[in-house]
Amino acid sequence: MNNYTFFLLKKIAKFIGLGLCILLITALMVNRGWFMSLQTRVQNVYYDYDAASPQIVVIAIDEKSLQENELGPLTKWPRQNYARAIEALNEKGVAAVGVDVLFPDRSTLGEEDDLVFAGAIAKYPNTVLALRYDFDMDGNRFVEGPNATLTEANPKLGWINVAQDEDGFVRKLPVFAATPTSTVEAFSVALARLYLKSDIIDYRTVGNEWQFSDKVTIPTMAVRDPYSKRDAYLMNINYFAKPKSYTTVSMADLLKGNLVDGRGNPVDFTGKIALIGPTAKGLGDSYLSPVSEGVQMPGVEIHANNVQTIFENKFLSDQSRMSFWLTLIILAAINVALFALLKVRYALPIALAEMVGMIVAGIMAYDSGVFLNVIYPDILILFCFIGVYLLRFIIEQKERRFIEGAFGHYVNKAVIAQIIKNPELLKLGGDKREITVFFSDIEGFTTVSEKMKPEELVSFLNEYLGEMTEIILGKEGTLDKYEGDAIMAFWGAPIPVSAHAKNACEAALANQKKLDELRTKWVKAGLPALRVRMGLNTGAAVVGNMGSANRFNYTAMGDNVNLASRLEGINKEYGTGIAISESTYSQVKDDFVCRELDLIRVKGKEKPVRIYELIGKKGEVKPETVTLIGFYEAALKSYREKNFLAASQAFAQLEGDKPSQVFAKRCSEFMQNPPPEEWDAVYTFTTK
């Protein structure tokens, strides 16, 4: 190695190390949440403060309504007040009415009062009542909502829960949550659905998005609930107005037929959304919001802002983690390289321009519905600037001039260099990788397919293969090929995945769960309740493009691939759905419940393989199944100790368990024809 090469590599290594250190420091700040309060304060200035929709009217339970000479204290209000309000609003052609008040107890004026309110709800199905959930000391969720009399009117319901950030501001709310009997949307979501006359598609998020309707998709984020330990799906509220900005009519004025706002202007309710809720300070239903400017916003107005967010389709989503980290990595790489080459007088304005540019990018991203994280990139740019010039100061000027001089010589004699992204993926041949291989096949499909018309068979296979493939790809798997109804896939290539065995097992279980749903549909369509066998094995295989220069396929080959295929077929012997090898089991045993099936020798191989049945994720398997596994393992131990009578009796007690039936039969055969003394408890398969 000549001097030029040595000094060049040494300098490059120093700057690469600096860039990595800056990224690690930034990652530490992100992990600790340092400067996040500054980020949220920056985001607060993005909102459009003066864009309250005229389609929303707040019916305020305000100080005026609570006066003794008006409607009086809220606790003494008859439920008939709300019935009259709903009646009056619908007579004026309102599109939807939301009542942001909880009615968990019976009316203090008697059941007749509740019945009047219930009658109005039943008469006008465009009314949404409020639900709220909370958690007890044990972390169990309980629901507070309309009393039994009101519930019998079958009202539309919506959660009024909001999510408060650490600074006390409300920026998000859950889009839907489950009750003991159903799934309920947020209060504002239910109102927007009535206004837009859209039907529910599904309560399932895909890729951090929820399909609210055919035309509206709501970006969501999964946040772990600290009490229930489950994911809650939240959406960002796009605030359009400061407190008291929406058209507001006092409840007292509404019930007197005086349909004017606070300035005395007449209010037209035709085709609009009316939200009835408390705005008086003493009622305790107010929160800080990004547009509050120190004045708390009534909860009913927060819901109004979110209704507007939905029907104007102006959603906000946080910058994706991938995009965020990619931004930091690119900025670090560019700035370290750039500042390493430029003099300070050129680099300083560039650094300042980049930092201002990030703020401008944040404003532009907000206009496109994305909260761009601008604080950490600006901090990273600053760190790069300071760090690079400190490093450049430390490096000897003589060494720098020598390296630059030598580099100039080589540039003068430069040769053309071509940089091709990922060239290894394009060449023929493969690399040896540790992967987890998956095979699946439908039991008895040949017989069933012969009874289907060609178009029915194609439709069936498309549905089945499509659903299975979606799950495999969603778990970071690589689809290798289809062979009729059979599927081959693998995890760990071309992109290395550390948890490839775990991902493969999750995909197999998800496939079986999806198949349970499909079977119900197939039976209704007159098709057999088909079942699918799956085999998984983890080990080294050759992965790459195999074929010729004109036609090749990205695939995996080797003994470990063949073993996965054999395990799929071996399910037939034991009546199981998912069989995995010992190598796979060793990597997933802490996350999944499995039971050892047998010690086998597949055809053409001398070395025995211990195989397991994959049953489910830990914590999700029924206790009775765990108990059965314990009895099974005890019986299997007796079997391997040649205590065939005890094993046979133990297996026979596990009625309905197919592997137990297999071993009970073997025990009977061994009692009649005992194995030799050197028997190693290995079962040898003579067919593939």
C-alpha positions as CSV (number, residue, x, y, z in Angstrom):
1,M,0.0,0.0,0.0
2,N,1.5,3.4,-1.0
3,N,1.5,6.5,1.1
4,Y,-1.3,8.1,-0.8
5,T,-3.6,5.2,-0.3
6,F,-2.7,4.9,3.4
7,F,-3.3,8.6,4.2
8,L,-6.5,8.7,2.1
9,L,-8.0,5.7,3.8
10,K,-7.0,7.0,7.2
11,K,-8.7,10.3,6.6
12,I,-11.8,8.7,5.1
13,A,-12.1,6.4,8.2
14,K,-11.9,9.4,10.5
15,F,-14.7,11.2,8.8
16,I,-16.9,8.1,8.6
17,G,-16.3,7.5,12.3
18,L,-17.3,11.1,13.0
19,G,-20.5,10.7,11.0
20,L,-21.4,7.5,12.8
21,C,-20.7,9.2,16.2
22,I,-23.0,12.1,15.3
23,L,-25.7,9.7,14.2
24,L,-25.4,7.7,17.5
25,I,-25.6,10.9,19.6
26,T,-28.7,12.0,17.6
27,A,-30.2,8.6,18.0
28,L,-29.6,8.8,21.8
29,M,-31.4,12.2,21.9
30,V,-34.3,10.8,19.9
31,N,-34.6,7.7,22.1
32,R,-34.6,9.9,25.3
33,G,-37.1,12.3,23.7
34,W,-34.8,15.3,24.2
35,F,-36.0,18.4,22.3
36,M,-39.3,16.8,21.4
37,S,-41.1,19.5,23.2
38,L,-39.3,22.0,20.9
39,Q,-40.5,19.9,17.9
40,T,-44.1,20.0,19.0
41,R,-43.9,23.8,19.7
42,V,-42.6,24.2,16.1
43,Q,-45.5,22.1,14.8
44,N,-48.0,24.3,16.7
45,V,-47.3,27.3,14.5
46,Y,-48.2,25.3,11.3
47,Y,-51.9,25.1,11.9
48,D,-54.3,27.4,10.0
49,Y,-55.9,29.4,12.9
50,D,-58.7,31.0,10.9
51,A,-60.4,28.3,8.8
52,A,-63.4,27.1,10.9
53,S,-65.9,25.4,8.6
54,P,-69.4,27.1,8.3
55,Q,-70.8,23.5,8.0
56,I,-70.2,23.0,11.8
57,V,-72.3,24.7,14.5
58,V,-71.6,24.3,18.2
59,I,-74.7,24.3,20.4
60,A,-73.1,25.5,23.6
61,I,-74.0,24.6,27.1
62,D,-72.6,27.9,28.1
63,E,-72.7,30.3,31.1
64,K,-75.9,31.9,29.7
65,S,-77.6,28.5,29.5
66,L,-76.7,27.7,33.1
67,Q,-78.2,30.8,34.6
68,E,-81.2,30.4,36.9
69,N,-83.4,32.5,34.7
70,E,-82.5,30.4,31.7
71,L,-82.1,26.6,31.9
72,G,-80.5,26.5,35.3
73,P,-77.6,24.3,36.7
74,L,-76.7,21.4,34.3
75,T,-77.3,18.7,37.0
76,K,-81.0,19.8,37.2
77,W,-81.6,19.7,33.4
78,P,-84.4,17.4,32.3
79,R,-83.4,15.1,29.5
80,Q,-86.2,16.6,27.6
81,N,-83.9,19.6,26.9
82,Y,-81.8,17.4,24.7
83,A,-84.8,15.9,23.1
84,R,-86.2,19.3,22.3
85,A,-82.8,20.4,20.9
86,I,-82.6,17.3,18.6
87,E,-86.1,18.0,17.4
88,A,-85.5,21.7,16.8
89,L,-82.2,21.0,14.9
90,N,-83.8,18.3,12.7
91,E,-86.8,20.6,11.9
92,K,-84.2,23.1,10.6
93,G,-82.7,20.4,8.3
94,V,-79.5,19.5,10.2
95,A,-77.4,16.7,8.7
96,A,-76.1,15.2,11.9
97,V,-76.3,15.9,15.6
98,G,-73.7,15.0,18.2
99,V,-74.4,15.2,21.9
100,D,-71.1,15.5,23.8
101,V,-72.6,14.7,27.1
102,L,-72.6,11.4,29.0
103,F,-75.9,10.0,30.4
104,P,-74.8,7.0,32.5
105,D,-77.5,7.5,35.2
106,R,-81.2,7.6,35.0
107,S,-82.8,11.0,34.9
108,T,-83.4,12.5,38.3
109,L,-86.9,13.4,37.0
110,G,-87.8,9.8,36.5
111,E,-87.9,7.3,33.6
112,E,-90.5,9.2,31.7
113,D,-87.9,12.0,31.2
114,D,-85.4,9.4,29.7
115,L,-88.2,7.9,27.5
116,V,-88.8,11.3,25.9
117,F,-85.1,11.6,25.1
118,A,-85.0,8.1,23.9
119,G,-88.0,8.8,21.6
120,A,-86.1,11.7,20.0
121,I,-83.1,9.5,19.4
122,A,-85.2,6.8,17.8
123,K,-87.0,9.3,15.7
124,Y,-83.8,10.9,14.4
125,P,-81.1,8.3,13.6
126,N,-78.7,11.1,12.6
127,T,-77.9,11.6,16.3
128,V,-74.7,10.4,17.9
129,L,-74.4,10.0,21.7
130,A,-71.2,10.0,23.7
131,L,-69.2,7.0,25.2
132,R,-66.1,7.2,27.2
133,Y,-63.7,4.5,28.4
134,D,-61.3,4.5,31.3
135,F,-59.3,2.0,33.2
136,D,-59.6,0.7,36.8
137,M,-56.7,0.0,39.1
138,D,-56.1,-3.4,37.6
139,G,-55.8,-2.0,34.1
140,N,-59.2,-3.3,33.0
141,R,-61.1,-1.0,30.6
142,F,-64.6,0.0,31.6
143,V,-67.1,1.9,29.5
144,E,-69.3,4.8,30.5
145,G,-72.2,5.7,28.3
146,P,-76.0,6.1,27.9
147,N,-78.2,4.4,30.5
148,A,-80.3,1.3,29.7
149,T,-83.4,3.3,28.6
150,L,-81.4,5.4,26.1
151,T,-79.5,2.4,24.9
152,E,-82.8,0.6,24.0
153,A,-83.4,3.4,21.5
154,N,-80.4,1.9,19.6
155,P,-78.5,5.2,19.3
156,K,-75.4,5.7,17.3
157,L,-72.4,6.0,19.6
158,G,-69.0,7.6,19.6
159,W,-66.0,7.7,21.9
160,I,-65.2,11.2,23.3
161,N,-61.8,10.1,24.6
162,V,-58.8,12.3,23.5
163,A,-55.1,11.7,23.9
164,Q,-53.1,14.2,25.9
165,D,-49.4,14.6,25.2
166,E,-46.8,15.0,28.0
167,D,-47.1,18.8,27.7
168,G,-50.9,18.5,28.4
169,F,-51.9,19.4,24.8
170,V,-54.4,17.4,22.9
171,R,-53.2,16.6,19.4
172,K,-54.6,13.1,18.8
173,L,-57.6,10.9,19.5
174,P,-58.4,7.2,19.1
175,V,-60.2,6.6,15.8
176,F,-62.0,3.5,17.1
177,A,-62.0,1.2,20.1
178,A,-63.7,-2.0,21.1
179,T,-66.6,-2.4,23.7
180,P,-67.4,-5.8,25.1
181,T,-69.9,-6.4,22.3
182,S,-68.7,-4.3,19.3
183,T,-66.3,-1.8,17.9
184,V,-67.2,1.9,18.2
185,E,-65.8,4.9,16.3
186,A,-64.7,8.1,17.8
187,F,-67.4,10.7,18.4
188,S,-66.1,13.0,15.6
189,V,-65.6,10.0,13.2
190,A,-69.2,8.9,13.7
191,L,-70.5,12.4,13.0
192,A,-68.3,12.8,9.9
193,R,-69.6,9.4,8.7
194,L,-73.2,10.6,9.0
195,Y,-72.4,13.9,7.3
196,L,-70.6,12.1,4.4
197,K,-73.2,9.3,4.3
198,S,-70.4,6.7,4.1
199,D,-70.6,3.1,5.1
200,I,-68.2,1.3,7.3
201,I,-65.7,-0.9,5.4
202,D,-63.7,-2.6,8.1
203,Y,-62.0,-1.9,11.5
204,R,-58.6,-2.8,10.5
205,T,-55.5,-0.7,9.8
206,V,-53.1,-1.7,7.1
207,G,-49.7,0.1,6.8
208,N,-50.7,2.7,9.4
209,E,-53.8,3.6,7.4
210,W,-57.5,3.0,8.1
211,Q,-60.0,2.9,5.2
212,F,-62.7,5.1,6.6
213,S,-64.7,4.8,3.4
214,D,-64.3,4.2,-0.3
215,K,-63.0,7.7,-0.8
216,V,-61.4,8.6,2.6
217,T,-58.3,7.0,4.1
218,I,-57.3,8.1,7.6
219,P,-53.6,7.9,8.5
220,T,-53.1,6.4,12.0
221,M,-50.4,5.5,14.4
222,A,-50.4,2.5,16.8
223,V,-49.6,3.5,20.3
224,R,-49.2,1.0,23.1
225,D,-51.8,1.6,25.8
226,P,-50.1,1.6,29.2
227,Y,-53.1,0.1,30.9
228,S,-54.5,-2.6,28.6
229,K,-51.1,-3.3,27.0
230,R,-52.7,-3.3,23.6
231,D,-52.3,-1.0,20.6
232,A,-54.6,2.0,20.4
233,Y,-54.9,3.5,16.9
234,L,-54.7,7.3,17.0
235,M,-55.1,10.0,14.4
236,N,-53.8,13.5,14.4
237,I,-56.3,16.3,14.8
238,N,-55.9,19.0,12.3
239,Y,-56.9,22.2,14.1
240,F,-58.6,24.8,11.9
241,A,-59.7,27.4,14.5
242,K,-58.8,28.9,17.8
243,P,-61.3,28.4,20.8
244,K,-64.7,30.0,20.3
245,S,-64.2,30.3,16.5
246,Y,-66.9,28.0,15.3
247,T,-70.4,29.3,14.8
248,T,-71.9,28.9,18.2
249,V,-75.6,29.0,19.3
250,S,-76.4,29.0,23.0
251,M,-78.5,26.0,24.1
252,A,-80.8,28.4,25.9
253,D,-81.4,30.4,22.7
254,L,-81.9,27.2,20.6
255,L,-84.7,25.9,23.0
256,K,-86.3,29.3,22.8
257,G,-86.2,29.2,19.0
258,N,-83.8,32.1,18.9
259,L,-81.4,30.7,16.2
260,V,-78.6,33.3,16.3
261,D,-74.9,33.2,17.1
262,G,-73.2,35.2,19.8
263,R,-73.2,38.3,17.6
264,G,-76.9,38.1,16.9
265,N,-76.5,36.8,13.3
266,P,-79.1,34.3,12.2
267,V,-77.8,30.7,11.8
268,D,-79.0,28.4,9.0
269,F,-78.7,24.7,10.1
270,T,-79.6,23.2,6.7
271,G,-77.3,20.3,5.9
272,K,-74.9,21.1,8.7
273,I,-73.4,19.3,11.6
274,A,-74.5,20.4,15.1
275,L,-72.4,19.5,18.2
276,I,-74.1,19.9,21.6
277,G,-71.6,20.2,24.4
278,P,-70.4,22.1,27.4
279,T,-68.3,25.2,26.9
280,A,-68.8,26.9,30.3
281,K,-65.5,27.0,32.2
282,G,-67.0,25.4,35.4
283,L,-68.0,22.2,33.6
284,G,-64.4,21.0,33.4
285,D,-64.4,19.8,29.8
286,S,-61.6,21.9,28.3
287,Y,-58.1,21.2,27.2
288,L,-55.0,22.9,25.9
289,S,-54.6,22.6,22.1
290,P,-51.9,23.7,19.7
291,V,-54.0,26.7,18.7
292,S,-55.1,27.6,22.2
293,E,-52.6,30.4,22.9
294,G,-53.0,29.8,26.6
295,V,-56.8,29.6,26.4
296,Q,-58.2,26.1,26.9
297,M,-60.5,24.8,24.2
298,P,-63.8,23.1,25.1
299,G,-63.8,19.4,24.2
300,V,-66.8,19.8,21.9
301,E,-64.7,22.2,19.8
302,I,-61.8,19.7,19.7
303,H,-64.3,17.2,18.2
304,A,-65.5,19.9,15.8
305,N,-62.0,20.3,14.5
306,N,-61.6,16.6,14.0
307,V,-64.9,16.4,12.2
308,Q,-63.7,19.1,9.8
309,T,-60.4,17.2,9.5
310,I,-62.3,14.2,8.1
311,F,-64.9,15.7,5.8
312,E,-62.3,18.1,4.3
313,N,-59.9,15.2,3.9
314,K,-57.0,17.2,5.4
315,F,-55.3,14.6,7.5
316,L,-52.0,14.9,9.2
317,S,-49.6,12.0,9.6
318,D,-46.2,11.9,11.4
319,Q,-43.2,11.4,9.3
320,S,-42.5,7.7,9.0
321,R,-39.6,6.3,11.0
322,M,-37.9,5.1,7.8
323,S,-38.2,8.5,6.2
324,F,-36.9,10.2,9.4
325,W,-33.9,8.0,9.8
326,L,-33.1,8.1,6.1
327,T,-33.2,11.9,6.3
328,L,-30.7,11.9,9.2
329,I,-28.4,9.4,7.5
330,I,-28.4,11.3,4.2
331,L,-27.9,14.6,5.9
332,A,-25.0,13.2,7.9
333,A,-23.3,11.6,4.9
334,I,-23.7,14.7,2.7
335,N,-22.7,17.2,5.3
336,V,-19.7,15.3,6.6
337,A,-18.5,14.9,3.1
338,L,-19.4,18.5,2.1
339,F,-17.8,20.2,5.1
340,A,-14.8,18.0,4.9
341,L,-14.1,19.5,1.4
342,L,-15.3,23.1,1.8
343,K,-13.7,26.1,3.6
344,V,-15.6,27.5,6.6
345,R,-16.7,30.7,4.7
346,Y,-18.5,28.5,2.2
347,A,-19.8,25.9,4.5
348,L,-21.3,28.2,7.1
349,P,-23.9,29.7,4.8
350,I,-24.7,26.3,3.4
351,A,-25.3,24.9,6.9
352,L,-27.5,27.9,7.8
353,A,-29.4,27.5,4.5
354,E,-29.9,23.8,5.2
355,M,-31.3,24.5,8.7
356,V,-33.7,27.2,7.4
357,G,-34.6,24.9,4.5
358,M,-35.6,22.2,7.0
359,I,-38.1,24.6,8.6
360,V,-39.4,25.6,5.1
361,A,-39.7,21.9,4.3
362,G,-41.7,21.4,7.5
363,I,-44.2,24.0,6.4
364,M,-44.5,22.6,2.9
365,A,-44.8,19.0,4.3
366,Y,-47.6,20.2,6.6
367,D,-49.5,21.6,3.6
368,S,-49.2,18.1,2.2
369,G,-50.5,16.6,5.4
370,V,-47.2,15.4,7.0
371,F,-45.6,16.5,10.3
372,L,-41.9,16.6,9.3
373,N,-39.5,16.4,12.1
374,V,-37.2,19.4,11.6
375,I,-35.5,19.8,15.0
376,Y,-33.3,16.7,15.0
377,P,-32.2,17.2,11.4
378,D,-31.2,20.8,12.3
379,I,-29.4,19.6,15.4
380,L,-27.6,17.0,13.3
381,I,-26.5,19.6,10.7
382,L,-25.1,21.8,13.5
383,F,-23.2,18.8,15.0
384,C,-21.8,18.0,11.5
385,F,-20.6,21.5,11.0
386,I,-18.9,21.8,14.4
387,G,-17.6,18.2,14.4
388,V,-16.1,18.3,11.0
389,Y,-14.2,21.5,11.5
390,L,-12.9,20.4,14.8
391,L,-11.6,17.3,13.2
392,R,-10.1,19.2,10.3
393,F,-8.4,21.5,12.8
394,I,-6.9,18.5,14.6
395,I,-5.6,16.9,11.4
396,E,-2.1,18.2,10.6
397,Q,-2.1,20.7,7.7
398,K,1.0,19.1,6.2
399,E,-0.6,15.7,6.1
400,R,-3.7,17.2,4.5
401,R,-1.7,19.1,1.8
402,F,0.3,15.9,1.1
403,I,-2.9,13.8,0.7
404,E,-4.6,16.5,-1.4
405,G,-1.5,16.8,-3.6
406,A,-1.3,13.1,-4.1
407,F,-5.0,13.0,-4.8
408,G,-4.6,15.7,-7.4
409,H,-2.0,13.6,-9.3
410,Y,-4.4,10.8,-9.5
411,V,-7.3,13.0,-10.6
412,N,-5.2,14.2,-13.4
413,K,-4.8,10.6,-14.5
414,A,-8.3,9.8,-13.6
415,V,-10.0,6.7,-15.1
416,I,-13.7,6.3,-15.8
417,A,-15.5,4.5,-12.9
418,Q,-19.1,3.2,-13.0
419,I,-21.1,2.7,-9.9
420,I,-23.9,0.2,-10.1
421,K,-26.4,-0.2,-7.3
422,N,-26.6,-3.7,-5.9
423,P,-24.7,-5.5,-8.7
424,E,-24.8,-8.7,-6.7
425,L,-28.5,-9.0,-7.2
426,L,-28.1,-9.0,-11.0
427,K,-25.3,-11.6,-11.5
428,L,-26.0,-15.3,-11.9
429,G,-25.1,-17.5,-9.0
430,G,-25.8,-17.2,-5.3
431,D,-24.5,-16.7,-1.8
432,K,-24.7,-19.0,1.2
433,R,-27.2,-17.5,3.7
434,E,-28.9,-18.7,6.8
435,I,-32.6,-18.5,6.0
436,T,-35.9,-20.0,7.1
437,V,-37.8,-21.9,4.4
438,F,-41.5,-22.3,4.2
439,F,-43.6,-24.8,2.2
440,S,-47.4,-25.2,2.2
441,D,-49.8,-27.5,0.4
442,I,-53.6,-28.0,0.5
443,E,-54.6,-31.4,1.7
444,G,-56.4,-33.5,-0.9
445,F,-56.6,-30.6,-3.4
446,T,-56.1,-32.8,-6.5
447,T,-59.3,-34.6,-5.7
448,V,-61.2,-31.5,-5.0
449,S,-59.9,-29.6,-8.0
450,E,-61.1,-32.3,-10.4
451,K,-64.6,-31.6,-9.3
452,M,-64.3,-27.9,-10.0
453,K,-64.9,-26.1,-13.2
454,P,-61.8,-24.4,-14.6
455,E,-63.1,-20.9,-13.9
456,E,-64.0,-21.9,-10.3
457,L,-60.6,-23.4,-9.8
458,V,-58.8,-20.3,-11.0
459,S,-61.0,-18.1,-8.8
460,F,-60.4,-20.3,-5.8
461,L,-56.6,-20.5,-6.3
462,N,-56.4,-16.7,-6.9
463,E,-58.2,-16.0,-3.6
464,Y,-56.3,-18.6,-1.6
465,L,-52.8,-17.7,-3.0
466,G,-53.5,-14.0,-2.8
467,E,-54.4,-14.1,0.9
468,M,-51.5,-16.3,1.9
469,T,-49.0,-14.3,-0.1
470,E,-50.1,-11.0,1.4
471,I,-49.4,-12.3,4.8
472,I,-46.0,-13.7,3.8
473,L,-44.9,-10.5,2.3
474,G,-46.3,-8.5,5.2
475,K,-44.0,-10.5,7.5
476,E,-40.9,-9.6,5.3
477,G,-40.9,-12.9,3.5
478,T,-39.7,-13.6,0.0
479,L,-42.1,-15.5,-2.3
480,D,-40.1,-18.0,-4.2
481,K,-42.7,-19.8,-6.3
482,Y,-46.1,-21.3,-6.7
483,E,-46.5,-24.9,-7.8
484,G,-50.2,-25.4,-8.3
485,D,-51.7,-24.9,-4.9
486,A,-48.3,-25.2,-3.2
487,I,-46.3,-22.2,-1.9
488,M,-42.6,-21.8,-1.3
489,A,-41.2,-18.8,0.5
490,F,-38.2,-17.9,2.6
491,W,-37.0,-15.3,5.1
492,G,-33.5,-13.8,5.4
493,A,-32.8,-13.0,1.8
494,P,-32.2,-11.0,-0.3
495,I,-32.5,-8.5,2.7
496,P,-30.9,-10.0,5.8
497,V,-33.5,-10.3,8.6
498,S,-32.2,-11.2,12.1
499,A,-35.6,-12.6,13.2
500,H,-36.2,-14.6,10.1
501,A,-37.4,-17.7,12.0
502,K,-39.8,-15.7,14.1
503,N,-41.2,-13.9,11.2
504,A,-41.7,-17.2,9.3
505,C,-43.6,-18.7,12.3
506,E,-45.7,-15.6,12.7
507,A,-46.6,-15.8,9.0
508,A,-47.5,-19.5,9.2
509,L,-49.8,-18.9,12.2
510,A,-51.4,-15.9,10.5
511,N,-52.0,-18.1,7.4
512,Q,-53.7,-20.7,9.4
513,K,-55.8,-18.1,11.2
514,K,-56.8,-16.6,7.8
515,L,-57.6,-20.1,6.5
516,D,-60.1,-20.5,9.4
517,E,-62.0,-17.4,8.0
518,L,-61.7,-18.7,4.4
519,R,-63.1,-22.2,5.4
520,T,-66.3,-20.6,6.6
521,K,-66.7,-18.8,3.3
522,W,-65.8,-22.0,1.3
523,V,-68.3,-24.1,3.1
524,K,-71.1,-21.5,2.4
525,A,-70.0,-21.6,-1.3
526,G,-70.4,-25.4,-1.3
527,L,-66.7,-26.1,-1.3
528,P,-65.0,-28.6,1.1
529,A,-63.4,-27.3,4.3
530,L,-59.9,-27.7,3.0
531,R,-57.0,-27.7,5.3
532,V,-53.4,-26.7,4.6
533,R,-50.1,-28.3,5.7
534,M,-47.1,-26.2,6.3
535,G,-43.4,-27.0,6.9
536,L,-40.6,-24.7,8.1
537,N,-36.9,-25.3,8.5
538,T,-34.0,-23.0,9.3
539,G,-30.5,-23.5,8.0
540,A,-27.9,-22.5,5.4
541,A,-28.9,-22.5,1.8
542,V,-27.6,-21.1,-1.5
543,V,-29.7,-18.1,-2.4
544,G,-29.5,-16.1,-5.6
545,N,-30.5,-15.9,-9.3
546,M,-30.4,-19.4,-10.8
547,G,-30.8,-20.1,-14.5
548,S,-29.3,-18.8,-17.7
549,A,-28.3,-15.3,-18.8
550,N,-31.6,-15.0,-20.7
551,R,-33.9,-16.4,-18.0
552,F,-33.3,-16.8,-14.3
553,N,-35.2,-16.9,-11.0
554,Y,-34.3,-15.7,-7.5
555,T,-34.6,-18.9,-5.4
556,A,-33.1,-20.9,-2.6
557,M,-31.5,-24.4,-3.0
558,G,-29.9,-27.0,-0.7
559,D,-30.6,-29.8,1.8
560,N,-32.3,-27.4,4.3
561,V,-34.8,-26.3,1.6
562,N,-35.6,-30.0,0.8
563,L,-36.1,-30.7,4.6
564,A,-38.7,-27.9,4.8
565,S,-40.6,-29.5,1.9
566,R,-40.4,-32.9,3.6
567,L,-41.8,-31.4,6.9
568,E,-44.8,-30.0,5.0
569,G,-45.7,-33.5,3.8
570,I,-44.9,-35.1,7.2
571,N,-47.8,-33.2,8.7
572,K,-50.0,-35.8,7.0
573,E,-48.5,-38.6,9.2
574,Y,-49.3,-36.8,12.5
575,G,-52.5,-34.9,11.6
576,T,-50.8,-31.5,12.3
577,G,-51.0,-28.2,10.5
578,I,-47.5,-26.7,11.0
579,A,-44.4,-28.8,11.5
580,I,-41.0,-27.1,12.2
581,S,-37.5,-28.5,12.5
582,E,-35.4,-28.4,15.6
583,S,-33.2,-25.6,14.1
584,T,-36.2,-23.4,13.7
585,Y,-37.5,-24.3,17.1
586,S,-34.3,-23.4,18.8
587,Q,-34.6,-19.8,17.5
588,V,-38.3,-19.3,18.3
589,K,-38.9,-21.4,21.5
590,D,-39.0,-18.2,23.7
591,D,-41.7,-16.6,21.6
592,F,-44.0,-19.5,20.6
593,V,-45.7,-22.6,22.1
594,C,-44.5,-25.7,20.4
595,R,-44.5,-29.4,21.2
596,E,-42.1,-32.0,20.1
597,L,-43.7,-34.4,17.7
598,D,-41.0,-37.0,17.0
599,L,-37.4,-37.9,16.2
600,I,-37.5,-38.9,12.5
601,R,-35.2,-39.9,9.7
602,V,-36.4,-38.7,6.3
603,K,-35.9,-40.8,3.2
604,G,-32.4,-40.5,1.8
605,K,-30.8,-39.1,5.0
606,E,-29.0,-40.9,7.8
607,K,-29.0,-38.2,10.4
608,P,-32.3,-38.0,12.4
609,V,-34.2,-34.8,12.8
610,R,-36.2,-33.7,15.8
611,I,-39.5,-32.1,14.7
612,Y,-42.0,-30.0,16.5
613,E,-45.6,-28.8,16.0
614,L,-46.0,-25.0,16.0
615,I,-49.1,-24.2,18.0
616,G,-49.2,-20.5,18.7
617,K,-47.7,-17.4,20.3
618,K,-46.9,-17.5,24.0
619,G,-49.7,-15.9,26.0
620,E,-52.3,-16.6,23.2
621,V,-52.6,-20.4,23.6
622,K,-55.5,-21.7,25.6
623,P,-54.6,-23.1,29.0
624,E,-56.2,-26.5,28.2
625,T,-53.9,-26.8,25.2
626,V,-50.8,-26.1,27.3
627,T,-52.1,-28.8,29.7
628,L,-52.6,-31.3,26.9
629,I,-49.0,-30.6,25.7
630,G,-47.7,-31.5,29.2
631,F,-49.6,-34.8,29.2
632,Y,-48.4,-35.5,25.7
633,E,-44.7,-34.9,26.5
634,A,-45.0,-37.2,29.6
635,A,-46.4,-39.9,27.4
636,L,-43.7,-39.4,24.8
637,K,-41.1,-39.8,27.5
638,S,-42.6,-43.2,28.4
639,Y,-42.6,-44.2,24.8
640,R,-38.9,-43.4,24.3
641,E,-38.1,-45.4,27.5
642,K,-39.8,-48.4,25.9
643,N,-42.6,-48.3,28.5
644,F,-45.1,-48.9,25.8
645,L,-48.0,-49.9,28.0
646,A,-47.9,-46.8,30.1
647,A,-47.3,-44.6,27.0
648,S,-50.2,-46.3,25.2
649,Q,-52.6,-45.7,28.1
650,A,-51.4,-42.0,28.4
651,F,-51.8,-41.4,24.7
652,A,-55.2,-43.0,24.6
653,Q,-56.5,-40.6,27.2
654,L,-55.7,-37.6,24.9
655,E,-58.8,-38.2,22.8
656,G,-59.1,-36.1,19.7
657,D,-55.4,-35.4,19.6
658,K,-54.1,-36.8,16.3
659,P,-50.4,-37.1,17.2
660,S,-51.4,-39.0,20.3
661,Q,-53.4,-41.4,18.2
662,V,-50.4,-42.0,16.0
663,F,-48.2,-42.9,19.0
664,A,-50.9,-45.0,20.6
665,K,-51.0,-47.1,17.5
666,R,-47.2,-47.4,17.4
667,C,-47.2,-48.5,21.1
668,S,-49.7,-51.2,20.3
669,E,-47.5,-52.5,17.5
670,F,-44.4,-52.4,19.6
671,M,-46.1,-54.3,22.4
672,Q,-46.8,-57.1,19.9
673,N,-43.5,-56.8,18.1
674,P,-40.9,-55.1,20.5
675,P,-38.1,-53.1,18.9
676,P,-34.5,-54.3,19.1
677,E,-32.3,-53.5,22.1
678,E,-30.4,-50.9,20.1
679,W,-33.6,-49.0,19.2
680,D,-33.0,-45.3,19.2
681,A,-36.7,-44.1,19.1
682,V,-36.1,-42.7,15.6
683,Y,-39.0,-43.2,13.2
684,T,-37.8,-43.7,9.6
685,F,-39.9,-42.6,6.7
686,T,-39.6,-44.7,3.6
687,T,-41.4,-42.3,1.3
688,K,-40.9,-38.6,0.6
